[in-house]
Amino acid sequence: MTVLQLFGVNPLGSVVLALVVPFFIVVFGTYLGVLGALQTFFGESSWQDVSTGEEE
C-alpha cells in the first residue's frame, strides 16, 4: 500500500489529508506569490532587502 492509501484508511489520516495538506499547499503558494511580487515590484529577493534599500 502507498502512504496515501494508509492515510485514507485511518480516520485521523483522512483529517490530515483533508485539512493539513491543503493548508500547506496554500501557505507554499502564498510564499511563492510574495516572492514573485518582491522580485517584480521591488527587484529584491527578501523583505529585508526592501526595507534596508529604502533607508539608504
Secondary structure, 3 states (H helix, E strand, C coil): CCHHHHHHHCHHHHHHHHHHHHHHHHHHHHHHHHHHHHHHHHCCCCHHHHHHHHHC
